[in-house]
Amino acid sequence: MLPFFVVAFMTLCLVFAQRGYAEQPPVLEVIHSAICLEVVEHACVGTNDVFPANVGKLYCLTRVYGAKEDTEVTHVWFFGDTERARIKLDIRSVNFRTYSSKIIRPHEIGSWRVDILDSENRVLKVVEFSIE
């Protein structure tokens, strides 16, 4: 009788262990992100955290690691607490660089940020910068 309970217990442990593993979301990690004036050959040019009011356009470059399958991240651009743009970006390999851009108007002086979200809208990283 005891061997039956041992086998039943081990079977239940395996079922729950596999079920818990299968329900875990893919783990993405932002290993680099920056705000810059230009993206050339998948690299930021003119990286800074303060830009002049006449900057025109800025880019947010993001390097993501850990995608086990095709997925996406979203760049959400905020001016203060107001969402100004939401851009979905495909991630197609385990180590992938992508970017979005935003036109900055001369009167939009103040604090900005880009929230980088995974496909479940969890915040992976926040990149802050300002326009002066």
N, CA, C and O atoms as a printed pandas DataFrame, in Angstrom:
     atom_number atom_name residue_name chain_id  residue_number  x_coord  y_coord  z_coord
0              1         N          MET        A               1    0.817   -1.194    0.000
1              2        CA          MET        A               1    0.000    0.000    0.000
2              3         C          MET        A               1    0.867    1.266    0.000
3              4         O          MET        A               1    0.552    2.243   -0.680
4              5         N          LEU        A               2    1.950    1.236    0.763
5              6        CA          LEU        A               2    2.838    2.393    0.836
6              7         C          LEU        A               2    3.434    2.744   -0.524
7              8         O          LEU        A               2    3.489    3.929   -0.853
8              9         N          PRO        A               3    3.889    1.774   -1.342
9             10        CA          PRO        A               3    4.420    2.132   -2.665
10            11         C          PRO        A               3    3.394    2.862   -3.528
11            12         O          PRO        A               3    3.760    3.748   -4.300
12            13         N          PHE        A               4    2.115    2.503   -3.411
13            14        CA          PHE        A               4    1.074    3.182   -4.181
14            15         C          PHE        A               4    1.020    4.665   -3.812
15            16         O          PHE        A               4    0.963    5.516   -4.700
16            17         N          PHE        A               5    1.037    4.987   -2.519
17            18        CA          PHE        A               5    0.978    6.383   -2.081
18            19         C          PHE        A               5    2.223    7.161   -2.496
19            20         O          PHE        A               5    2.143    8.341   -2.839
20            21         N          VAL        A               6    3.367    6.496   -2.462
21            22        CA          VAL        A               6    4.608    7.151   -2.876
22            23         C          VAL        A               6    4.542    7.486   -4.364
23            24         O          VAL        A               6    4.890    8.598   -4.762
24            25         N          VAL        A               7    4.100    6.541   -5.183
25            26        CA          VAL        A               7    3.990    6.772   -6.625
26            27         C          VAL        A               7    2.954    7.860   -6.904
27            28         O          VAL        A               7    3.185    8.739   -7.734
28            29         N          ALA        A               8    1.815    7.804   -6.214
29            30        CA          ALA        A               8    0.769    8.820   -6.415
30            31         C          ALA        A               8    1.286   10.203   -6.022
31            32         O          ALA        A               8    1.045   11.178   -6.734
32            33         N          PHE        A               9    1.990   10.294   -4.903
33            34        CA          PHE        A               9    2.535   11.576   -4.452
34            35         C          PHE        A               9    3.554   12.122   -5.454
35            36         O          PHE        A               9    3.534   13.310   -5.779
36            37         N          MET        A              10    4.434   11.262   -5.939
37            38        CA          MET        A              10    5.447   11.703   -6.901
38            39         C          MET        A              10    4.797   12.152   -8.207
39            40         O          MET        A              10    5.243   13.122   -8.819
40            41         N          THR        A              11    3.755   11.461   -8.633
41            42        CA          THR        A              11    3.043   11.850   -9.853
42            43         C          THR        A              11    2.413   13.227   -9.691
43            44         O          THR        A              11    2.519   14.070  -10.581
44            45         N          LEU        A              12    1.756   13.455   -8.556
45            46        CA          LEU        A              12    1.159   14.773   -8.299
46            47         C          LEU        A              12    2.225   15.866   -8.269
47            48         O          LEU        A              12    2.014   16.952   -8.809
48            49         N          CYS        A              13    3.353   15.590   -7.651
49            50        CA          CYS        A              13    4.438   16.586   -7.609
50            51         C          CYS        A              13    4.910   16.930   -9.013
51            52         O          CYS        A              13    5.130   18.102   -9.319
52            53         N          LEU        A              14    5.068   15.935   -9.864
53            54        CA          LEU        A              14    5.503   16.187  -11.239
54            55         C          LEU        A              14    4.467   16.984  -12.015
55            56         O          LEU        A              14    4.823   17.894  -12.764
56            57         N          VAL        A              15    3.201   16.659  -11.849
57            58        CA          VAL        A              15    2.141   17.381  -12.561
58            59         C          VAL        A              15    2.135   18.844  -12.154
59            60         O          VAL        A              15    2.093   19.725  -13.013
60            61         N          PHE        A              16    2.176   19.114  -10.849
61            62        CA          PHE        A              16    2.142   20.505  -10.392
62            63         C          PHE        A              16    3.419   21.252  -10.752
63            64         O          PHE        A              16    3.373   22.446  -11.048
64            65         N          ALA        A              17    4.547   20.572  -10.730
65            66        CA          ALA        A              17    5.805   21.231  -11.106
66            67         C          ALA        A              17    5.783   21.619  -12.573
67            68         O          ALA        A              17    6.191   22.726  -12.924
68            69         N          GLN        A              18    5.312   20.727  -13.438
69            70        CA          GLN        A              18    5.240   21.044  -14.865
70            71         C          GLN        A              18    4.216   22.127  -15.129
71            72         O          GLN        A              18    4.446   23.007  -15.958
72            73         N          ARG        A              19    3.103   22.077  -14.446
73            74        CA          ARG        A              19    2.056   23.085  -14.637
74            75         C          ARG        A              19    2.557   24.467  -14.224
75            76         O          ARG        A              19    2.333   25.447  -14.936
76            77         N          GLY        A              20    3.227   24.550  -13.090
77            78        CA          GLY        A              20    3.766   25.832  -12.632
78            79         C          GLY        A              20    4.805   26.372  -13.593
79            80         O          GLY        A              20    4.847   27.578  -13.839
80            81         N          TYR        A              21    5.635   25.515  -14.134
81            82        CA          TYR        A              21    6.656   25.950  -15.085
82            83         C          TYR        A              21    6.013   26.458  -16.369
83            84         O          TYR        A              21    6.440   27.474  -16.917
84            85         N          ALA        A              22    5.003   25.767  -16.846
85            86        CA          ALA        A              22    4.370   26.146  -18.109
86            87         C          ALA        A              22    3.654   27.485  -18.012
87            88         O          ALA        A              22    3.530   28.183  -19.019
88            89         N          GLU        A              23    3.181   27.861  -16.832
89            90        CA          GLU        A              23    2.428   29.101  -16.687
90            91         C          GLU        A              23    3.318   30.325  -16.497
91            92         O          GLU        A              23    2.823   31.451  -16.524
92            93         N          GLN        A              24    4.611   30.128  -16.308
93            94        CA          GLN        A              24    5.495   31.269  -16.115
94            95         C          GLN        A              24    5.665   32.023  -17.427
95            96         O          GLN        A              24    5.887   31.409  -18.471
96            97         N          PRO        A              25    5.561   33.359  -17.380
97            98        CA          PRO        A              25    5.727   34.133  -18.611
98            99         C          PRO        A              25    7.188   34.148  -19.049
99           100         O          PRO        A              25    8.084   33.947  -18.229
100          101         N          PRO        A              26    7.428   34.383  -20.329
101          102        CA          PRO        A              26    8.811   34.507  -20.779
102          103         C          PRO        A              26    9.490   35.673  -20.064
103          104         O          PRO        A              26    8.888   36.728  -19.862
104          105         N          VAL        A              27   10.738   35.471  -19.690
105          106        CA          VAL        A              27   11.462   36.503  -18.956
106          107         C          VAL        A              27   12.259   37.347  -19.945
107          108         O          VAL        A              27   13.189   36.864  -20.591
108          109         N          LEU        A              28   11.879   38.607  -20.050
109          110        CA          LEU        A              28   12.613   39.561  -20.880
110          111         C          LEU        A              28   13.379   40.493  -19.967
111          112         O          LEU        A              28   12.913   40.848  -18.884
112          113         N          GLU        A              29   14.544   40.881  -20.409
113          114        CA          GLU        A              29   15.354   41.827  -19.657
114          115         C          GLU        A              29   15.844   42.908  -20.607
115          116         O          GLU        A              29   16.374   42.614  -21.678
116          117         N          VAL        A              30   15.663   44.161  -20.206
117          118        CA          VAL        A              30   16.228   45.274  -20.970
118          119         C          VAL        A              30   17.666   45.424  -20.492
119          120         O          VAL        A              30   17.911   45.825  -19.354
120          121         N          ILE        A              31   18.615   45.102  -21.366
121          122        CA          ILE        A              31   20.017   45.180  -20.954
122          123         C          ILE        A              31   20.665   46.496  -21.358
123          124         O          ILE        A              31   21.772   46.805  -20.918
124          125         N          HIS        A              32   19.982   47.272  -22.192
125          126        CA          HIS        A              32   20.465   48.609  -22.529
126          127         C          HIS        A              32   19.300   49.409  -23.097
127          128         O          HIS        A              32   18.491   48.902  -23.874
128          129         N          SER        A              33   19.237   50.656  -22.694
129          130        CA          SER        A              33   18.270   51.575  -23.300
130          131         C          SER        A              33   18.844   52.974  -23.197
131          132         O          SER        A              33   19.579   53.293  -22.263
132          133         N          ALA        A              34   18.496   53.810  -24.173
133          134        CA          ALA        A              34   19.016   55.175  -24.188
134          135         C          ALA        A              34   18.117   56.059  -25.036
135          136         O          ALA        A              34   17.431   55.596  -25.947
136          137         N          ILE        A              35   18.142   57.344  -24.710
137          138        CA          ILE        A              35   17.482   58.364  -25.518
138          139         C          ILE        A              35   18.590   59.075  -26.289
139          140         O          ILE        A              35   19.622   59.433  -25.721
140          141         N          CYS        A              36   18.368   59.277  -27.587
141          142        CA          CYS        A              36   19.423   59.863  -28.406
142          143         C          CYS        A              36   18.854   60.648  -29.582
143          144         O          CYS        A              36   17.652   60.629  -29.851
144          145         N          LEU        A              37   19.757   61.338  -30.271
145          146        CA          LEU        A              37   19.389   62.172  -31.416
146          147         C          LEU        A              37   19.191   61.375  -32.696
147          148         O          LEU        A              37   18.461   61.795  -33.593
148          149         N          GLU        A              38   19.852   60.212  -32.773
149          150        CA          GLU        A              38   19.843   59.447  -34.015
150          151         C          GLU        A              38   20.226   57.999  -33.713
151          152         O          GLU        A              38   20.953   57.730  -32.757
152          153         N          VAL        A              39   19.735   57.075  -34.527
153          154        CA          VAL        A              39   20.151   55.677  -34.445
154          155         C          VAL        A              39   20.834   55.327  -35.763
155          156         O          VAL        A              39   20.239   55.426  -36.835
156          157         N          VAL        A              40   22.104   54.912  -35.658
157          158        CA          VAL        A              40   22.893   54.549  -36.834
158          159         C          VAL        A              40   23.440   53.142  -36.611
159          160         O          VAL        A              40   24.133   52.888  -35.625
160          161         N          GLU        A              41   23.127   52.232  -37.528
161          162        CA          GLU        A              41   23.581   50.848  -37.447
162          163         C          GLU        A              41   23.295   50.245  -36.070
163          164         O          GLU        A              41   24.173   49.648  -35.448
164          165         N          HIS        A              42   22.081   50.408  -35.614
165          166        CA          HIS        A              42   21.584   49.863  -34.344
166          167         C          HIS        A              42   22.325   50.403  -33.119
167          168         O          HIS        A              42   22.404   49.727  -32.093
168          169         N          ALA        A              43   22.863   51.610  -33.223
169          170        CA          ALA        A              43   23.540   52.239  -32.090
170          171         C          ALA        A              43   23.074   53.687  -31.962
171          172         O          ALA        A              43   22.799   54.358  -32.956
172          173         N          CYS        A              44   22.993   54.150  -30.723
173          174        CA          CYS        A              44   22.592   55.539  -30.460
174          175         C          CYS        A              44   23.728   56.502  -30.759
175          176         O          CYS        A              44   24.891   56.226  -30.463
176          177         N          VAL        A              45   23.375   57.630  -31.349
177          178        CA          VAL        A              45   24.303   58.737  -31.572
178          179         C          VAL        A              45   23.689   59.949  -30.883
179          180         O          VAL        A              45   22.509   60.245  -31.073
180          181         N          GLY        A              46   24.487   60.646  -30.088
181          182        CA          GLY        A              46   23.985   61.821  -29.380
182          183         C          GLY        A              46   23.169   61.464  -28.152
183          184         O          GLY        A              46   22.153   62.100  -27.870
184          185         N          THR        A              47   23.608   60.450  -27.420
185          186        CA          THR        A              47   22.909   60.027  -26.203
186          187         C          THR        A              47   23.053   61.084  -25.119
187          188         O          THR        A              47   24.131   61.642  -24.917
188          189         N          ASN        A              48   21.956   61.348  -24.429
189          190        CA          ASN        A              48   21.971   62.316  -23.336
190          191         C          ASN        A              48   20.710   62.118  -22.514
191          192         O          ASN        A              48   19.843   61.320  -22.872
192          193         N          ASP        A              49   20.612   62.849  -21.406
193          194        CA          ASP        A              49   19.359   62.858  -20.649
194          195         C          ASP        A              49   18.764   64.258  -20.563
195          196         O          ASP        A              49   17.735   64.462  -19.918
196          197         N          VAL        A              50   19.417   65.228  -21.219
197          198        CA          VAL        A              50   18.898   66.595  -21.341
198          199         C          VAL        A              50   19.092   67.027  -22.792
199          200         O          VAL        A              50   20.176   66.891  -23.358
200          201         N          PHE        A              51   18.007   67.557  -23.385
201          202        CA          PHE        A              51   18.045   67.976  -24.787
202          203         C          PHE        A              51   17.442   69.368  -24.911
203          204         O          PHE        A              51   16.612   69.754  -24.088
204          205         N          PRO        A              52   17.848   70.134  -25.935
205          206        CA          PRO        A              52   17.298   71.481  -26.128
206          207         C          PRO        A              52   15.867   71.419  -26.682
207          208         O          PRO        A              52   15.468   70.428  -27.293
208          209         N          ALA        A              53   15.116   72.483  -26.457
209          210        CA          ALA        A              53   13.715   72.543  -26.895
210          211         C          ALA        A              53   13.567   72.424  -28.408
211          212         O          ALA        A              53   12.519   71.994  -28.889
212          213         N          ASN        A              54   14.588   72.794  -29.159
213          214        CA          ASN        A              54   14.516   72.718  -30.626
214          215         C          ASN        A              54   15.081   71.399  -31.175
215          216         O          ASN        A              54   15.480   71.344  -32.338
216          217         N          VAL        A              55   15.119   70.360  -30.375
217          218        CA          VAL        A              55   15.719   69.087  -30.774
218          219         C          VAL        A              55   15.000   68.451  -31.973
219          220         O          VAL        A              55   15.637   67.778  -32.783
220          221         N          GLY        A              56   13.722   68.649  -32.091
221          222        CA          GLY        A              56   12.980   68.113  -33.236
222          223         C          GLY        A              56   12.484   66.698  -33.041
223          224         O          GLY        A              56   11.283   66.476  -32.891
224          225         N          LYS        A              57   13.398   65.732  -33.042
225          226        CA          LYS        A              57   13.008   64.327  -32.913
226          227         C          LYS        A              57   14.015   63.609  -32.028
227          228         O          LYS        A              57   15.219   63.857  -32.105
228          229         N          LEU        A              58   13.503   62.706  -31.178
229          230        CA          LEU        A              58   14.362   61.873  -30.342
230          231         C          LEU        A              58   14.027   60.404  -30.564
231          232         O          LEU        A              58   12.933   60.051  -31.003
232          233         N          TYR        A              59   15.000   59.565  -30.249
233          234        CA          TYR        A              59   14.859   58.125  -30.396
234          235         C          TYR        A              59   15.065   57.452  -29.044
235          236         O          TYR        A              59   15.847   57.922  -28.217
236          237         N          CYS        A              60   14.362   56.359  -28.832
237          238        CA          CYS        A              60   14.602   55.497  -27.674
238          239         C          CYS        A              60   15.040   54.138  -28.213
239          240         O          CYS        A              60   14.255   53.415  -28.826
240          241         N          LEU        A              61   16.305   53.807  -27.973
241          242        CA          LEU        A              61   16.865   52.526  -28.406
242          243         C          LEU        A              61   16.807   51.560  -27.230
243          244         O          LEU        A              61   17.154   51.918  -26.105
244          245         N          THR        A              62   16.370   50.345  -27.493
245          246        CA          THR        A              62   16.229   49.337  -26.446
246          247         C          THR        A              62   16.839   48.028  -26.920
247          248         O          THR        A              62   16.562   47.558  -28.024
248          249         N          ARG        A              63   17.676   47.448  -26.065
249          250        CA          ARG        A              63   18.220   46.114  -26.332
250          251         C          ARG        A              63   17.597   45.161  -25.319
251          252         O          ARG        A              63   17.735   45.338  -24.109
252          253         N          VAL        A              64   16.912   44.150  -25.838
253          254        CA          VAL        A              64   16.178   43.202  -25.009
254          255         C          VAL        A              64   16.848   41.841  -25.114
255          256         O          VAL        A              64   17.261   41.417  -26.194
256          257         N          TYR        A              65   16.949   41.165  -23.980
257          258        CA          TYR        A              65   17.528   39.826  -23.950
258          259         C          TYR        A              65   16.547   38.861  -23.283
259          260         O          TYR        A              65   15.863   39.218  -22.324
260          261         N          GLY        A              66   16.490   37.655  -23.795
261          262        CA          GLY        A              66   15.740   36.602  -23.123
262          263         C          GLY        A              66   14.488   36.123  -23.820
263          264         O          GLY        A              66   13.814   35.233  -23.300
264          265         N          ALA        A              67   14.147   36.667  -24.967
265          266        CA          ALA        A              67   12.937   36.215  -25.669
266          267         C          ALA        A              67   13.157   34.798  -26.192
267          268         O          ALA        A              67   14.077   34.551  -26.972
268          269         N          LYS        A              68   12.315   33.881  -25.760
269          270        CA          LYS        A              68   12.432   32.497  -26.204
270          271         C          LYS        A              68   11.607   32.246  -27.463
271          272         O          LYS        A              68   11.738   31.207  -28.111
272          273         N          GLU        A              69   10.763   33.207  -27.795
273          274        CA          GLU        A              69    9.950   33.148  -29.012
274          275         C          GLU        A              69    9.651   34.579  -29.434
275          276         O          GLU        A              69    9.901   35.517  -28.677
276          277         N          ASP        A              70    9.122   34.750  -30.629
277          278        CA          ASP        A              70    8.771   36.098  -31.083
278          279         C          ASP        A              70    7.778   36.722  -30.109
279          280         O          ASP        A              70    6.813   36.082  -29.689
280          281         N          THR        A              71    8.029   37.973  -29.760
281          282        CA          THR        A              71    7.170   38.691  -28.826
282          283         C          THR        A              71    7.235   40.162  -29.177
283          284         O          THR        A              71    7.644   40.518  -30.282
284          285         N          GLU        A              72    6.841   41.014  -28.262
285          286        CA          GLU        A              72    6.914   42.453  -28.512
286          287         C          GLU        A              72    7.160   43.195  -27.209
287          288         O          GLU        A              72    6.871   42.701  -26.119
288          289         N          VAL        A              73    7.700   44.390  -27.356
289          290        CA          VAL        A              73    7.759   45.351  -26.260
290          291         C          VAL        A              73    7.036   46.600  -26.748
291          292         O          VAL        A              73    6.832   46.794  -27.947
292          293         N          THR        A              74    6.659   47.428  -25.807
293          294        CA          THR        A              74    5.986   48.678  -26.146
294          295         C          THR        A              74    6.752   49.828  -25.519
295          296         O          THR        A              74    7.105   49.782  -24.341
296          297         N          HIS        A              75    7.007   50.864  -26.316
297          298        CA          HIS        A              75    7.561   52.116  -25.803
298          299         C          HIS        A              75    6.393   53.064  -25.585
299          300         O          HIS        A              75    5.662   53.386  -26.522
300          301         N          VAL        A              76    6.220   53.508  -24.348
301          302        CA          VAL        A              76    5.175   54.478  -24.034
302          303         C          VAL        A              76    5.871   55.780  -23.651
303          304         O          VAL        A              76    6.523   55.865  -22.609
304          305         N          TRP        A              77    5.726   56.796  -24.508
305          306        CA          TRP        A              77    6.358   58.098  -24.309
306          307         C          TRP        A              77    5.421   58.987  -23.486
307          308         O          TRP        A              77    4.251   59.156  -23.829
308          309         N          PHE        A              78    5.951   59.552  -22.396
309          310        CA          PHE        A              78    5.188   60.443  -21.527
310          311         C          PHE        A              78    5.841   61.813  -21.470
311          312         O          PHE        A              78    7.061   61.923  -21.350
312          313         N          PHE        A              79    5.029   62.854  -21.556
313          314        CA          PHE        A              79    5.445   64.229  -21.262
314          315         C          PHE        A              79    4.787   64.561  -19.936
315          316         O          PHE        A              79    3.568   64.715  -19.861
316          317         N          GLY        A              80    5.607   64.673  -18.873
317          318        CA          GLY        A              80    5.036   64.750  -17.527
318          319         C          GLY        A              80    4.308   63.439  -17.257
319          320         O          GLY        A              80    4.890   62.361  -17.385
320          321         N          ASP        A              81    3.037   63.534  -16.885
321          322        CA          ASP        A              81    2.232   62.331  -16.654
322          323         C          ASP        A              81    1.265   62.044  -17.799
323          324         O          ASP        A              81    0.395   61.182  -17.676
324          325         N          THR        A              82    1.415   62.765  -18.913
325          326        CA          THR        A              82    0.515   62.606  -20.050
326          327         C          THR        A              82    1.139   61.698  -21.102
327          328         O          THR        A              82    2.235   61.962  -21.597
328          329         N          GLU        A              83    0.427   60.622  -21.437
329          330        CA          GLU        A              83    0.914   59.725  -22.484
330          331         C          GLU        A              83    0.837   60.431  -23.827
331          332         O          GLU        A              83   -0.213   60.946  -24.212
332          333         N          ARG        A              84    1.969   60.449  -24.542
333          334        CA          ARG        A              84    2.027   61.119  -25.844
334          335         C          ARG        A              84    2.130   60.148  -27.013
335          336         O          ARG        A              84    1.748   60.495  -28.131
336          337         N          ALA        A              85    2.637   58.943  -26.782
337          338        CA          ALA        A              85    2.738   57.952  -27.863
338          339         C          ALA        A              85    2.880   56.566  -27.251
339          340         O          ALA        A              85    3.457   56.395  -26.177
340          341         N          ARG        A              86    2.336   55.577  -27.965
341          342        CA          ARG        A              86    2.433   54.164  -27.564
342          343         C          ARG        A              86    2.798   53.384  -28.823
343          344         O          ARG        A              86    2.014   53.308  -29.768
344          345         N          ILE        A              87    4.008   52.802  -28.822
345          346        CA          ILE        A              87    4.539   52.179  -30.032
346          347         C          ILE        A              87    4.930   50.735  -29.735
347          348         O          ILE        A              87    5.822   50.481  -28.925
348          349         N          LYS        A              88    4.257   49.786  -30.395
349          350        CA          LYS        A              88    4.588   48.364  -30.245
350          351         C          LYS        A              88    5.735   48.017  -31.186
351          352         O          LYS        A              88    5.755   48.420  -32.348
352          353         N          LEU        A              89    6.687   47.259  -30.652
353          354        CA          LEU        A              89    7.892   46.897  -31.403
354          355         C          LEU        A              89    8.108   45.387  -31.330
355          356         O          LEU        A              89    8.104   44.809  -30.243
356          357         N          ASP        A              90    8.294   44.760  -32.463
357          358        CA          ASP        A              90    8.517   43.316  -32.513
358          359         C          ASP        A              90    9.900   42.957  -31.987
359          360         O          ASP        A              90   10.881   43.652  -32.249
360          361         N          ILE        A              91    9.958   41.852  -31.235
361          362        CA          ILE        A              91   11.213   41.265  -30.768
362          363         C          ILE        A              91   11.284   39.893  -31.424
363          364         O          ILE        A              91   10.416   39.050  -31.198
364          365         N          ARG        A              92   12.320   39.664  -32.239
365          366        CA          ARG        A              92   12.361   38.460  -33.058
366          367         C          ARG        A              92   13.539   37.523  -32.763
367          368         O          ARG        A              92   13.765   36.566  -33.504
368          369         N          SER        A              93   14.279   37.786  -31.704
369          370        CA          SER        A              93   15.351   36.854  -31.332
370          371         C          SER        A              93   15.681   37.042  -29.859
371          372         O          SER        A              93   15.189   37.967  -29.213
372          373         N          VAL        A              94   16.517   36.157  -29.337
373          374        CA          VAL        A              94   16.840   36.174  -27.914
374          375         C          VAL        A              94   17.580   37.450  -27.498
375          376         O          VAL        A              94   17.449   37.897  -26.358
376          377         N          ASN        A              95   18.347   38.032  -28.406
377          378        CA          ASN        A              95   19.115   39.249  -28.138
378          379         C          ASN        A              95   18.801   40.223  -29.273
379          380         O          ASN        A              95   19.327   40.076  -30.376
380          381         N          PHE        A              96   17.952   41.212  -29.011
381          382        CA          PHE        A              96   17.384   42.010  -30.096
382          383         C          PHE        A              96   17.392   43.490  -29.739
383          384         O          PHE        A              96   17.067   43.870  -28.614
384          385         N          ARG        A              97   17.765   44.317  -30.706
385          386        CA          ARG        A              97   17.718   45.776  -30.546
386          387         C          ARG        A              97   16.590   46.330  -31.400
387          388         O          ARG        A              97   16.358   45.886  -32.524
388          389         N          THR        A              98   15.896   47.312  -30.838
389          390        CA          THR        A              98   14.815   47.971  -31.554
390          391         C          THR        A              98   14.717   49.404  -31.056
391          392         O          THR        A              98   15.308   49.754  -30.034
392          393         N          TYR        A              99   13.974   50.231  -31.775
393          394        CA          TYR        A              99   13.841   51.617  -31.331
394          395         C          TYR        A              99   12.541   52.220  -31.829
395          396         O          TYR        A              99   11.912   51.736  -32.770
396          397         N          SER        A             100   12.168   53.301  -31.154
397          398        CA          SER        A             100   11.040   54.122  -31.594
398          399         C          SER        A             100   11.503   55.571  -31.593
399          400         O          SER        A             100   12.564   55.899  -31.060
400          401         N          SER        A             101   10.694   56.432  -32.199
401          402        CA          SER        A             101   11.040   57.858  -32.219
402          403         C          SER        A             101    9.814   58.690  -31.883
403          404         O          SER        A             101    8.676   58.236  -32.005
404          405         N          LYS        A             102   10.077   59.919  -31.455
405          406        CA          LYS        A             102    9.004   60.843  -31.096
406          407         C          LYS        A             102    9.415   62.242  -31.504
407          408         O          LYS        A             102   10.523   62.686  -31.202
408          409         N          ILE        A             103    8.517   62.939  -32.193
409          410        CA          ILE        A             103    8.749   64.354  -32.508
410          411         C          ILE        A             103    8.475   65.159  -31.241
411          412         O          ILE        A             103    7.432   65.015  -30.605
412          413         N          ILE        A             104    9.433   66.003  -30.896
413          414        CA          ILE        A             104    9.318   66.859  -29.714
414          415         C          ILE        A             104    9.075   68.279  -30.194
415          416         O          ILE        A             104    9.885   68.833  -30.937
416          417         N          ARG        A             105    7.983   68.860  -29.782
417          418        CA          ARG        A             105    7.667   70.240  -30.179
418          419         C          ARG        A             105    8.388   71.214  -29.251
419          420         O          ARG        A             105    8.593   70.910  -28.076
420          421         N          PRO        A             106    8.776   72.383  -29.767
421          422        CA          PRO        A             106    9.580   73.333  -28.981
422          423         C          PRO        A             106    8.938   73.773  -27.662
423          424         O          PRO        A             106    9.653   74.127  -26.724
424          425         N          HIS        A             107    7.621   73.758  -27.574
425          426        CA          HIS        A             107    6.961   74.192  -26.333
426          427         C          HIS        A             107    6.839   73.065  -25.296
427          428         O          HIS        A             107    6.352   73.300  -24.190
428          429         N          GLU        A             108    7.272   71.851  -25.640
429          430        CA          GLU        A             108    7.152   70.712  -24.723
430          431         C          GLU        A             108    8.382   70.618  -23.817
431          432         O          GLU        A             108    9.128   69.639  -23.851
432          433         N          ILE        A             109    8.566   71.643  -23.022
433          434        CA          ILE        A             109    9.714   71.751  -22.118
434          435         C          ILE        A             109    9.340   71.120  -20.784
435          436         O          ILE        A             109    8.267   71.375  -20.237
436          437         N          GLY        A             110   10.238   70.299  -20.274
437          438        CA          GLY        A             110    9.989   69.669  -18.978
438          439         C          GLY        A             110   10.450   68.228  -18.952
439          440         O          GLY        A             110   11.286   67.804  -19.750
440          441         N          SER        A             111    9.880   67.483  -18.013
441          442        CA          SER        A             111   10.263   66.087  -17.790
442          443         C          SER        A             111    9.537   65.149  -18.743
443          444         O          SER        A             111    8.330   65.258  -18.955
444          445         N          TRP        A             112   10.299   64.232  -19.308
445          446        CA          TRP        A             112    9.791   63.195  -20.190
446          447         C          TRP        A             112   10.263   61.846  -19.666
447          448         O          TRP        A             112   11.209   61.759  -18.884
448          449         N          ARG        A             113    9.584   60.798  -20.114
449          450        CA          ARG        A             113   10.065   59.439  -19.841
450          451         C          ARG        A             113    9.508   58.499  -20.900
451          452         O          ARG        A             113    8.504   58.786  -21.552
452          453         N          VAL        A             114   10.189   57.369  -21.050
453          454        CA          VAL        A             114    9.702   56.280  -21.894
454          455         C          VAL        A             114    9.608   55.046  -21.004
455          456         O          VAL        A             114   10.613   54.579  -20.468
456          457         N          ASP        A             115    8.395   54.522  -20.851
457          458        CA          ASP        A             115    8.194   53.258  -20.150
458          459         C          ASP        A             115    8.330   52.144  -21.180
459          460         O          ASP        A             115    7.689   52.180  -22.231
460          461         N          ILE        A             116    9.162   51.158  -20.876
461          462        CA          ILE        A             116    9.344   50.011  -21.762
462          463         C          ILE        A             116    8.577   48.845  -21.141
463          464         O          ILE        A             116    8.900   48.386  -20.046
464          465         N          LEU        A             117    7.555   48.376  -21.859
465          466        CA          LEU        A             117    6.647   47.349  -21.353
466          467         C          LEU        A             117    6.827   46.041  -22.114
467          468         O          LEU        A             117    7.179   46.044  -23.294
468          469         N          ASP        A             118    6.581   44.923  -21.433
469          470        CA          ASP        A             118    6.568   43.641  -22.135
470          471         C          ASP        A             118    5.185   43.396  -22.732
471          472         O          ASP        A             118    4.318   44.268  -22.665
472          473         N          SER        A             119    4.975   42.229  -23.310
473          474        CA          SER        A             119    3.710   41.942  -23.995
474          475         C          SER        A             119    2.521   41.844  -23.041
475          476         O          SER        A             119    1.371   41.878  -23.480
476          477         N          GLU        A             120    2.790   41.723  -21.738
477          478        CA          GLU        A             120    1.729   41.687  -20.726
478          479         C          GLU        A             120    1.574   43.046  -20.035
479          480         O          GLU        A             120    0.913   43.150  -19.001
480          481         N          ASN        A             121    2.184   44.081  -20.608
481          482        CA          ASN        A             121    2.145   45.459  -20.084
482          483         C          ASN        A             121    2.827   45.622  -18.728
483          484         O          ASN        A             121    2.496   46.534  -17.970
484          485         N          ARG        A             122    3.778   44.741  -18.422
485          486        CA          ARG        A             122    4.597   44.914  -17.219
486          487         C          ARG        A             122    5.755   45.836  -17.565
487          488         O          ARG        A             122    6.347   45.722  -18.639
488          489         N          VAL        A             123    6.078   46.748  -16.659
489          490        CA          VAL        A             123    7.169   47.696  -16.892
490          491         C          VAL        A             123    8.501   46.968  -16.734
491          492         O          VAL        A             123    8.805   46.419  -15.675
492          493         N          LEU        A             124    9.287   46.975  -17.811
493          494        CA          LEU        A             124   10.625   46.388  -17.785
494          495         C          LEU        A             124   11.668   47.419  -17.384
495          496         O          LEU        A             124   12.631   47.106  -16.684
496          497         N          LYS        A             125   11.464   48.656  -17.838
497          498        CA          LYS        A             125   12.419   49.728  -17.538
498          499         C          LYS        A             125   11.759   51.069  -17.826
499          500         O          LYS        A             125   10.854   51.171  -18.654
500          501         N          VAL        A             126   12.229   52.086  -17.128
501          502        CA          VAL        A             126   11.791   53.466  -17.359
502          503         C          VAL        A             126   13.031   54.287  -17.676
503          504         O          VAL        A             126   14.014   54.258  -16.935
504          505         N          VAL        A             127   12.976   55.024  -18.792
505          506        CA          VAL        A             127   14.089   55.885  -19.207
506          507         C          VAL        A             127   13.603   57.325  -19.101
507          508         O          VAL        A             127   12.647   57.715  -19.772
508          509         N          GLU        A             128   14.260   58.109  -18.262
509          510        CA          GLU        A             128   13.856   59.498  -18.042
510          511         C          GLU        A             128   14.807   60.457  -18.743
511          512         O          GLU        A             128   16.007   60.202  -18.848
512          513         N          PHE        A             129   14.244   61.572  -19.222
513          514        CA          PHE        A             129   15.046   62.635  -19.824
514          515         C          PHE        A             129   14.255   63.927  -19.721
515          516         O          PHE        A             129   13.080   63.923  -19.354
516          517         N          SER        A             130   14.908   65.027  -20.048
517          518        CA          SER        A             130   14.199   66.307  -19.981
518          519         C          SER        A             130   14.523   67.170  -21.191
519          520         O          SER        A             130   15.560   67.019  -21.836
520          521         N          ILE        A             131   13.598   68.080  -21.474
521          522        CA          ILE        A             131   13.738   69.060  -22.547
522          523         C          ILE        A             131   13.843   70.425  -21.884
523          524         O          ILE        A             131   13.000   70.797  -21.069
524          525         N          GLU        A             132   14.887   71.167  -22.242
525          526        CA          GLU        A             132   15.101   72.505  -21.645
526          527         C          GLU        A             132   15.132   73.575  -22.714
527          528         O          GLU        A             132   15.301   74.753  -22.402
